[in-house]
Amino acid sequence: MSHNILIVAEHDGSTLSVATAKCVACAATVPDAHITIAVCAADASAVAAQAAALAGVERVLTLEHPLHAHPLAAAIAPQIAALAGPYSHVFGPSSTFGKDLMPRIAALLDTAQVSDIMAVESATRFRRPIYAGNAIITVEVLEGAKVVGTVRTASYQAAGAGGRAAIESADPGVEPPAHTRFVSVSTAGGDRPDLQTAAKVLSGGRALGSAESFQILYRLADKLGAAVGASRAAVDAGYAPNELQVGQTGKIIAPELYIAIGISGAIQHLTGIKDARTIVAINKDPEAPIFEVADIGLVGDLFEIVPQIEQLIG
Ligand SMILES: Cc1cc2nc3c(=O)[nH]c(=O)nc-3n(C[C@H](O)[C@H](O)[C@H](O)COP(=O)(O)OP(=O)(O)OC[C@H]3O[C@@H](n4cnc5c(N)ncnc54)[C@H](O)[C@@H]3O)c2cc1C
């Protein structure tokens, strides 16, 4: 039996997020999948072209409306729900965007959401982490029910290029509701790469001791072209802003390189980084649990080691 899968594109108006390419990789593991990407935007042309070029995508639907100039879940959800009829699955990334949007779509379609899909066992059976990643549960959607799911992007490699999907304009037949308006967005970190998608991340912990000391991490991060993250202890102490928190109650990330600086390696922190390719730890305590998961460990005082690394990089 073939399965028509609709993926809601995450983008910033001009660039398709890598999270969407990861949703495509997940959708492609559903047996006999036929993948469509829906792009809601004020002007969808650039993003639709990128979506159409992803390997495995058969169709791209554009839903253009001035209200979609900024991604508003309240505006997008009813339009996607109205389009969902012919699809057996509706997927989105398990990012801030997807976590905001997909439950609304599930509610409108009167179905339960499958969250954080990390593996597809069949068209209706999925694996997902529970208890902060300490256990994996297999969940099954009742036969015949539409599957609305968020994809744990850290579990998938992005789908590659090579697709030549048809791009069509779609009319869902419903206007997006105007009761929710975009007012403003404020982002921290300026030109630094986005923590959730960066290839390199450098995180600081309680050991930094102050917001001023965190500056040494920002300097090194800028030299490395890395994003900056933080442990919850560092965030709670006010050394780093909330949105930098990595871990169970922060961001789940999967960079190529993760450098943990003055972080002990509590299980709730490790949950956020267990899919990182290479983990480097700098800690003055050789018994710190972070060294159990680190590929490279440096035992010593971060206030000596970090400036030395910075100097070596030049
Ligand atoms: C429900 C729940 C959810 C949580 N969610 C998260 C989460 O999302 N993310 C998260 O990070 N935590 C989370 N936590 C908190 C977690 O349990 C830890 O308390 C926290 O991760 C510790 O942060 P830390 O490693 O910075 O601090 P610490 O555990 O205090 O570690 C500091 C480390 O720095 C080292 N150090 C000290 N001075 C130096 C120096 N000069 N040079 C080098 N190393 C030095 C020490 O040896 C130590 O290992 C959660 C906890 C709970 C209960």
The ligand as an SDF file (V2000), in Angstrom:
LIG
                    3D

 53 58  0  0  0  0  0  0  0  0999 V2000
   14.1330   17.8740   35.3280 C   0  0  0  0  0  0  0  0  0  0  0  0
   15.5200   18.4010   35.0780 C   0  0  0  0  0  0  0  0  0  0  0  0
   15.8250   18.8920   33.8190 C   0  0  0  0  0  0  0  0  0  0  0  0
   17.1140   19.3750   33.5530 C   0  0  0  0  0  0  0  0  0  0  0  0
   17.4110   19.8310   32.2900 N   0  0  0  0  0  0  0  0  0  0  0  0
   18.6680   20.2100   32.0200 C   0  0  0  0  0  0  0  0  0  0  0  0
   19.0420   20.6420   30.7220 C   0  0  0  0  0  0  0  0  0  0  0  0
   18.2150   20.7260   29.7910 O   0  0  0  0  0  0  0  0  0  0  0  0
   20.3150   20.9860   30.4910 N   0  0  0  0  0  0  0  0  0  0  0  0
   21.2780   20.9280   31.4700 C   0  0  0  0  0  0  0  0  0  0  0  0
   22.4390   21.2640   31.1830 O   0  0  0  0  0  0  0  0  0  0  0  0
   20.9450   20.5350   32.7160 N   0  0  0  0  0  0  0  0  0  0  0  0
   19.6870   20.2030   33.0250 C   0  0  0  0  0  0  0  0  0  0  0  0
   19.3730   19.8470   34.2930 N   0  0  0  0  0  0  0  0  0  0  0  0
   20.3670   20.0860   35.3590 C   0  0  0  0  0  0  0  0  0  0  0  0
   21.4330   19.0140   35.4640 C   0  0  0  0  0  0  0  0  0  0  0  0
   20.9960   17.9980   36.3370 O   0  0  0  0  0  0  0  0  0  0  0  0
   22.7360   19.6170   36.0440 C   0  0  0  0  0  0  0  0  0  0  0  0
   22.4480   20.2150   37.2780 O   0  0  0  0  0  0  0  0  0  0  0  0
   23.3870   20.6510   35.1510 C   0  0  0  0  0  0  0  0  0  0  0  0
   23.5240   20.1540   33.8360 O   0  0  0  0  0  0  0  0  0  0  0  0
   24.7770   20.9840   35.7200 C   0  0  0  0  0  0  0  0  0  0  0  0
   25.3460   22.0040   34.9710 O   0  0  0  0  0  0  0  0  0  0  0  0
   26.9340   22.1660   34.9130 P   0  0  0  0  0  0  0  0  0  0  0  0
   27.5370   20.9140   34.3800 O   0  0  0  0  0  0  0  0  0  0  0  0
   27.2230   23.4470   34.2580 O   0  0  0  0  0  0  0  0  0  0  0  0
   27.3110   22.3720   36.4630 O   0  0  0  0  0  0  0  0  0  0  0  0
   28.0540   21.4160   37.4660 P   0  0  0  0  0  0  0  0  0  0  0  0
   27.3870   20.1090   37.5520 O   0  0  0  0  0  0  0  0  0  0  0  0
   28.1950   22.2030   38.7210 O   0  0  0  0  0  0  0  0  0  0  0  0
   29.4700   21.1720   36.8190 O   0  0  0  0  0  0  0  0  0  0  0  0
   30.4670   22.1370   36.7120 C   0  0  0  0  0  0  0  0  0  0  0  0
   31.7040   21.4230   36.2090 C   0  0  0  0  0  0  0  0  0  0  0  0
   32.7320   22.3730   35.9640 O   0  0  0  0  0  0  0  0  0  0  0  0
   33.9740   21.8230   36.3770 C   0  0  0  0  0  0  0  0  0  0  0  0
   34.8640   22.9560   36.6970 N   0  0  0  0  0  0  0  0  0  0  0  0
   34.7890   23.8190   37.7480 C   0  0  0  0  0  0  0  0  0  0  0  0
   35.7370   24.7910   37.6210 N   0  0  0  0  0  0  0  0  0  0  0  0
   36.4290   24.5080   36.4710 C   0  0  0  0  0  0  0  0  0  0  0  0
   37.5160   25.1540   35.7970 C   0  0  0  0  0  0  0  0  0  0  0  0
   38.0530   26.2850   36.2700 N   0  0  0  0  0  0  0  0  0  0  0  0
   37.9540   24.6090   34.6360 N   0  0  0  0  0  0  0  0  0  0  0  0
   37.3970   23.4570   34.1360 C   0  0  0  0  0  0  0  0  0  0  0  0
   36.3520   22.8230   34.7360 N   0  0  0  0  0  0  0  0  0  0  0  0
   35.8720   23.3530   35.8780 C   0  0  0  0  0  0  0  0  0  0  0  0
   33.6430   20.9590   37.5980 C   0  0  0  0  0  0  0  0  0  0  0  0
   34.6310   19.9610   37.7530 O   0  0  0  0  0  0  0  0  0  0  0  0
   32.2680   20.4190   37.2040 C   0  0  0  0  0  0  0  0  0  0  0  0
   32.4080   19.1570   36.5490 O   0  0  0  0  0  0  0  0  0  0  0  0
   18.1000   19.3730   34.5830 C   0  0  0  0  0  0  0  0  0  0  0  0
   17.7710   18.8640   35.8410 C   0  0  0  0  0  0  0  0  0  0  0  0
   16.5060   18.3870   36.0920 C   0  0  0  0  0  0  0  0  0  0  0  0
   16.1860   17.8310   37.4590 C   0  0  0  0  0  0  0  0  0  0  0  0
  1  2  1  0
  2  3  1  0
  2 52  2  0
  3  4  2  0
  4  5  1  0
  4 50  1  0
  5  6  2  0
  6  7  1  0
  6 13  1  0
  7  8  2  0
  7  9  1  0
  9 10  1  0
 10 11  2  0
 10 12  1  0
 12 13  2  0
 13 14  1  0
 14 15  1  0
 14 50  1  0
 15 16  1  0
 16 17  1  0
 16 18  1  0
 18 19  1  0
 18 20  1  0
 20 21  1  0
 20 22  1  0
 22 23  1  0
 23 24  1  0
 24 25  2  0
 24 26  1  0
 24 27  1  0
 27 28  1  0
 28 29  2  0
 28 30  1  0
 28 31  1  0
 31 32  1  0
 32 33  1  0
 33 34  1  0
 33 48  1  0
 34 35  1  0
 35 36  1  0
 35 46  1  0
 36 37  1  0
 36 45  1  0
 37 38  2  0
 38 39  1  0
 39 40  1  0
 39 45  2  0
 40 41  1  0
 40 42  2  0
 42 43  1  0
 43 44  2  0
 44 45  1  0
 46 47  1  0
 46 48  1  0
 48 49  1  0
 50 51  2  0
 51 52  1  0
 52 53  1  0
M  END
$$$$
